[in-house]
Amino acid sequence: MTGGNKLLSPEEVAERLSVSPVTIRSWLRSGELKGLKLAGNIWRVKPEEVEAFINKAEAEAAKEEKTPQG
């Protein structure tokens, strides 16, 4: 596996998104963030899944900004 394809730990993802690792694990368990569950409770996340998660959040935020508030 090359450096660009390194799987990320919940702690690394949390640092990138400025949230706690507990939040990342919650998102992983719920499926909101896609990840790989290895032996036991070891989670790993592909970098492209983090990017997809960010893109989805940005798209939802943009959609909410365009929605007229009544």
HUTA-V709262 format. One record per residue. SS is DSSP state (a for helix, b for strand, c for the rest). PSI is psi as a letter, one per 20 degrees, with the letter a starting at -180 (* if undefined). Layout:
<<SS,PSI> <SS,PSI>>
This chain:
<<c,p> <c,r> <a,h> <a,i> <a,j> <c,p> <c,q> <b,q> <c,r> <a,h> <a,g> <a,g> <a,g> <a,g> <a,g> <a,h> <a,i> <c,l> <c,r> <c,q> <a,h> <a,g> <a,g> <a,g> <a,h> <a,g> <a,h> <a,g> <a,h> <a,i> <c,i> <c,h> <c,p> <c,p> <c,r> <b,p> <b,o> <c,a> <c,p> <c,c> <c,k> <c,o> <b,q> <b,q> <b,p> <c,q> <a,h> <a,h> <a,h> <a,g> <a,g> <a,g> <a,g> <a,g> <a,g> <a,g> <a,g> <a,g> <a,g> <a,h> <a,g> <a,h> <a,g> <a,h> <a,h> <a,i> <c,p> <c,p> <c,p> <c,*>>
